[in-house]
Amino acid sequence: FEQKACCKTCGKPQSENTNGKLYIDHCHDSDKVRGLLCSNCNTALGLIKDNPETLARMIDYLQSN
């Protein structure tokens, strides 16, 4: 897949990421590769355990404050 060397979620260029790297993100249930992520986005998804409901609540929280 083509991402032009940028994080699939935040768009930050690979050169601006920790150690100049992007990380392969995958679904832990199916092992399907979803895209390349910067360290921060990869860590954020891991911390919420890839739960879209948690992410939606976080978005609601940010938008309401």
Backbone as ProteinMPNN parsed JSONL, in Angstrom:
{"seq_chain_A": "FEQKACCKTCGKPQSENTNGKLYIDHCHDSDKVRGLLCSNCNTALGLIKDNPETLARMIDYLQSN", "coords_chain_A": {"N_chain_A": [[0.837, -1.182, 0.0], [0.359, 2.282, -0.6], [1.605, 4.983, 1.095], [3.084, 7.208, 0.973], [5.282, 7.466, 2.689], [4.286, 8.371, 5.181], [2.537, 8.584, 8.327], [-0.401, 6.677, 8.621], [-2.578, 7.563, 10.117], [-2.133, 10.127, 11.432], [-0.658, 11.489, 9.566], [1.941, 12.412, 9.765], [5.21, 12.856, 8.438], [7.535, 10.193, 7.805], [10.206, 10.875, 8.315], [10.007, 12.637, 10.431], [9.294, 11.154, 12.585], [9.795, 9.161, 15.587], [13.01, 7.91, 15.694], [12.962, 7.984, 12.942], [11.194, 6.159, 11.855], [8.417, 4.14, 10.676], [5.774, 2.124, 11.834], [4.524, -1.161, 11.36], [1.176, -1.639, 11.439], [-1.274, -3.863, 12.614], [-4.248, -5.914, 12.686], [-5.006, -7.521, 15.636], [-6.63, -9.692, 15.893], [-7.134, -10.801, 13.318], [-4.676, -10.642, 12.104], [-4.327, -9.09, 9.868], [-2.702, -6.636, 7.961], [-2.971, -3.195, 8.526], [-1.89, -0.731, 8.027], [0.814, 1.717, 7.984], [2.149, 3.218, 10.83], [3.062, 6.041, 12.894], [5.123, 6.142, 15.85], [3.718, 7.324, 18.026], [0.956, 7.173, 17.253], [0.691, 4.421, 16.893], [1.205, 3.517, 19.493], [-0.922, 4.775, 20.842], [-3.203, 3.447, 19.763], [-2.656, 0.908, 20.742], [-2.819, 1.362, 23.513], [-5.535, 1.862, 23.853], [-6.431, -0.554, 23.225], [-7.239, -1.138, 20.593], [-9.937, -0.47, 20.482], [-12.801, 0.66, 19.058], [-15.036, 1.894, 20.258], [-14.04, 3.03, 22.603], [-12.289, 4.872, 21.461], [-14.151, 6.498, 20.117], [-15.509, 7.583, 22.322], [-13.41, 9.049, 23.405], [-13.012, 10.934, 21.382], [-15.484, 12.278, 21.491], [-15.225, 13.353, 24.059], [-13.008, 15.122, 23.708], [-14.095, 16.899, 21.833], [-16.127, 18.056, 23.278], [-14.943, 19.592, 25.18]], "CA_chain_A": [[0.0, 0.0, 0.0], [1.116, 3.514, -0.762], [1.3, 6.023, 2.088], [4.031, 8.304, 0.76], [6.166, 7.531, 3.859], [3.636, 9.137, 6.244], [1.65, 7.835, 9.205], [-1.732, 6.555, 8.031], [-3.609, 8.236, 10.9], [-1.873, 11.552, 11.678], [-0.043, 12.063, 8.382], [3.297, 12.906, 10.008], [6.2, 12.183, 7.602], [8.419, 9.229, 8.459], [11.425, 11.549, 8.752], [9.741, 13.363, 11.671], [8.889, 10.201, 13.612], [10.829, 8.619, 16.455], [14.01, 7.106, 14.981], [12.696, 8.027, 11.513], [10.545, 4.902, 11.497], [6.994, 3.89, 10.747], [5.559, 0.777, 12.355], [3.464, -1.911, 10.694], [0.024, -1.868, 12.306], [-2.097, -5.002, 12.165], [-5.344, -6.358, 13.536], [-4.525, -8.62, 16.471], [-7.514, -10.852, 15.728], [-6.993, -11.411, 11.99], [-3.297, -10.422, 11.647], [-4.332, -8.307, 8.639], [-1.993, -5.36, 8.036], [-3.878, -2.071, 8.305], [-1.14, 0.41, 7.514], [2.026, 2.11, 8.689], [1.851, 4.258, 11.812], [4.16, 6.587, 13.692], [5.197, 5.558, 17.186], [2.65, 7.841, 18.883], [-0.342, 6.618, 16.847], [0.739, 2.99, 17.173], [1.074, 3.375, 20.946], [-2.286, 5.175, 21.22], [-4.102, 2.337, 19.447], [-2.367, -0.173, 21.688], [-3.309, 1.719, 24.841], [-6.995, 1.704, 23.903], [-6.67, -1.946, 22.829], [-7.916, -1.134, 19.288], [-11.37, -0.461, 20.737], [-13.391, 1.843, 18.432], [-15.948, 2.573, 21.173], [-13.203, 3.867, 23.464], [-11.826, 5.983, 20.634], [-15.296, 7.388, 19.9], [-15.736, 8.326, 23.57], [-12.317, 10.008, 23.528], [-13.309, 12.009, 20.437], [-16.592, 13.049, 22.097], [-14.645, 14.089, 25.189], [-12.209, 16.232, 23.202], [-14.959, 17.857, 21.152], [-17.004, 18.732, 24.234], [-14.144, 20.381, 26.128]], "C_chain_A": [[0.871, 1.231, 0.0], [0.669, 4.553, 0.257], [2.224, 7.211, 1.961], [4.892, 8.557, 1.996], [5.615, 8.423, 4.974], [2.759, 8.209, 7.071], [0.241, 7.834, 8.625], [-2.799, 7.309, 8.827], [-3.34, 9.732, 11.092], [-1.213, 12.257, 10.497], [1.367, 12.58, 8.556], [4.293, 12.141, 9.12], [7.124, 11.279, 8.417], [9.658, 9.909, 9.022], [11.25, 12.299, 10.066], [9.354, 12.448, 12.824], [10.079, 9.728, 14.428], [11.724, 7.68, 15.662], [13.775, 7.084, 13.473], [11.996, 6.793, 10.998], [9.027, 5.029, 11.457], [6.842, 2.425, 11.146], [4.388, 0.114, 11.646], [2.367, -2.192, 11.704], [-0.792, -3.012, 11.731], [-3.204, -5.272, 13.166], [-4.86, -7.566, 14.33], [-5.413, -9.855, 16.388], [-7.258, -11.569, 14.406], [-5.566, -11.4, 11.462], [-3.216, -9.651, 10.337], [-3.62, -6.975, 8.867], [-2.959, -4.245, 7.68], [-3.159, -0.869, 7.721], [0.123, 0.636, 8.31], [1.708, 3.297, 9.583], [3.125, 4.786, 12.454], [4.09, 5.954, 15.086], [4.042, 6.018, 18.069], [1.298, 7.232, 18.53], [-0.405, 5.12, 17.13], [0.549, 2.727, 18.669], [-0.342, 3.709, 21.403], [-3.28, 4.055, 20.936], [-3.895, 1.173, 20.405], [-2.927, 0.116, 23.068], [-4.824, 1.602, 24.956], [-7.422, 0.309, 23.442], [-7.52, -2.047, 21.563], [-9.439, -1.081, 19.409], [-12.008, 0.805, 20.136], [-14.371, 2.592, 19.335], [-15.176, 3.487, 22.126], [-12.718, 5.082, 22.69], [-12.956, 6.978, 20.388], [-15.587, 8.211, 21.151], [-14.646, 9.376, 23.783], [-12.544, 11.202, 22.596], [-14.423, 12.89, 20.986], [-16.077, 13.927, 23.23], [-13.879, 15.316, 24.699], [-13.081, 17.303, 22.56], [-15.845, 18.628, 22.121], [-16.238, 19.613, 25.208], [-13.232, 21.357, 25.434]], "O_chain_A": [[1.982, 1.227, 0.532], [-0.495, 4.953, 0.283], [2.152, 8.136, 2.771], [5.202, 9.704, 2.321], [6.368, 9.141, 5.632], [2.293, 7.179, 6.584], [-0.254, 8.872, 8.187], [-3.834, 7.664, 8.263], [-4.258, 10.534, 10.924], [-1.209, 13.486, 10.433], [1.945, 13.128, 7.618], [4.234, 10.913, 9.052], [7.447, 11.573, 9.568], [10.114, 9.55, 10.108], [12.235, 12.575, 10.751], [9.111, 12.925, 13.933], [11.229, 9.875, 14.013], [11.232, 6.75, 15.023], [14.343, 6.235, 12.785], [12.172, 6.411, 9.841], [8.435, 5.893, 12.104], [7.692, 1.594, 10.826], [3.379, 0.76, 11.365], [2.583, -2.887, 12.697], [-0.975, -3.117, 10.518], [-3.11, -4.908, 14.338], [-4.359, -8.53, 13.75], [-4.994, -10.947, 16.772], [-7.172, -12.797, 14.369], [-5.269, -12.076, 10.477], [-2.139, -9.563, 9.747], [-3.896, -6.273, 9.84], [-3.674, -4.318, 6.681], [-3.759, -0.075, 6.997], [0.465, -0.146, 9.197], [1.077, 4.262, 9.151], [4.13, 4.082, 12.549], [3.102, 5.31, 15.437], [3.446, 5.21, 18.782], [0.563, 6.815, 19.425], [-1.44, 4.61, 17.559], [-0.185, 1.818, 19.056], [-0.904, 3.014, 22.249], [-4.116, 3.746, 21.784], [-4.856, 0.53, 20.827], [-3.454, -0.781, 23.725], [-5.345, 1.283, 26.025], [-8.61, 0.028, 23.288], [-8.395, -2.905, 21.453], [-10.15, -1.588, 18.542], [-11.783, 1.903, 20.644], [-14.524, 3.805, 19.196], [-15.62, 4.597, 22.418], [-12.734, 6.198, 23.208], [-12.731, 8.187, 20.446], [-15.879, 9.403, 21.055], [-14.921, 10.467, 24.283], [-12.295, 12.346, 22.978], [-14.319, 14.116, 20.951], [-16.447, 15.095, 23.344], [-14.073, 16.418, 25.211], [-12.823, 18.494, 22.731], [-16.271, 19.741, 21.815], [-16.859, 20.324, 25.998], [-12.497, 22.091, 26.094]]}, "name": "protein", "num_of_chains": 1, "seq": "FEQKACCKTCGKPQSENTNGKLYIDHCHDSDKVRGLLCSNCNTALGLIKDNPETLARMIDYLQSN"}
